[in-house]
Structures are given as structure tokens and as C-alpha cells.
Amino acid sequence: MAHLKRLAAPRTWKLERKTKKWGIKVSPGPHTVQNSISLLSILRDYLGYATKAKEARYIIKNGQIYVDSIPRKDYKFPCGFMDVVSIPKTNENFRILLDAHGFLRVIPIPKENAAWKLCRIENKTIITGGKTQLNLHDGRNIIDTGDYATGDVLKISLPNHEILESIQLTKGNLAMIIGGKHIGEIAEIQEIEKTHSPSPNLVHLKEFSTIKPHVFPIGKNKPEIKIPTENIL
């Protein structure tokens, strides 16, 4: 389906549902419809830099909006969790994060923070030559020989994908919950419980537990990212 009514839009989209009939359905890409918002919606509905879709499309098609340091000209391009959106003409940078209500939000960040992002390792693949390929949550693939496990998070530079640091899915580290009823919450990891079954492993955090796919490590002693608050976009 090429269009999407706002009333049927994913609950992660922070949009006014009854002021307009239609929303912008994202193109196929590195993030799912549920976990991303279109570049046009960010420009028009979140940032307010355009009042009409036509104006936003003009800005985007002229290559004025960058996602992860790459100019994107598709106004339906999906911007998802941890992506960095930059507008060189206004010298502004933003990161897409989840707030405590489970909404995807556009968080202003300083220029130096726009040079990197956090990516979770979803899978590891052995490719030609016996090399290990790390498959990340945003669709990227990195070949590296480091001792990383699925569920760990890499801090990578943009746009050259150099690994700057790793944050393990281990006891004592901080994590953001990206799914389930605790979505958007920040908590300290207490224990990883292996289920020895087809079901996902359990992660026990302070005050609650959830499954491993819902846990995204974000720091060791403190969060590497700016935590969303109520007065954000």
C-alpha cells in the first residue's frame, strides 16, 4: 500500500492523528515501518521546517538533509532508532530515540555527537575467507575480528563505520528498552538468563525483566546518549 492513514499509523509515531487524514508511509529500508519515521515527517511534523509536504519534498530532493552523514533525497526514507539526522544549512543535528512513552522522538545533539552512533549486533556471519561479518540493527554490515557477541552495541564513526568502542550486554551496564511494556525505560542490567529453548533469553534488570531482543545497551557507567525528556520534539 502506497499510503497510510494517520489513525492506522504505528503508535511509535508522535503525530496528531485527527488534524490530517494521511501520513507518510516509509520506503523499504534499514528499519521497519513500526520502528521508523519518514524524512518528510521529521522535517514537517517534528521540526516544523515546512508547512506542506511539497515544501518538505523540495528541501529533501535538493540534498539538504543528511542521515548518518549521507544526503538522502527520498522523502520517504525511514529514519529509525539511533539514526543521526543533520541539516548543514542550519548547523543542526538530531538523534532518533524512544521516549518513556514509546514514541520515536527527534533529540537535538551537539555537532561532535553527530559524528557517531550506537548500533546493536543482531547477528554474526562467517563470509568468504573465514572473516566475521557483524550484522547491525540498522542494516549495516561490518567485517571485524573483535570479540563481540550478539546483543552487544558498537559505537561507530560516521560515515566511515570505524568501531570506536563497544558496550557489552552484561551485568552492570545501562540499557534502553526498545520493545514491550517497558519500552523507552532506562535500567541497569542485573543478569542474563539463558532459556535453553527456542524462546529468547531473559534479561533481568532492576525492578523488571524482559526478553533479550528488547534490550539495547547504551552505556557502562553513564548513558552515551542524551536521554529523552518531556520537552523534546
Protein Blocks (a to p, Z undefined) as FASTA:
>chain_A
ZZdcfklpcfkbccdfklpmbdcdddddfbdfklcccfklmmmmmnopafbfklmmmmmm
nopaceehiacfbfkbccdehiacddfknopacdddddfkopacdddddfklmmpccddd
fbdcddehhiacdddfkopacddfbdcdehiacddddfklpafbdcdddehiacddfedj
kgoiacddfbdcdehiabdcddddehiacdfklpccfbfkbcfbdcddfkbZZ
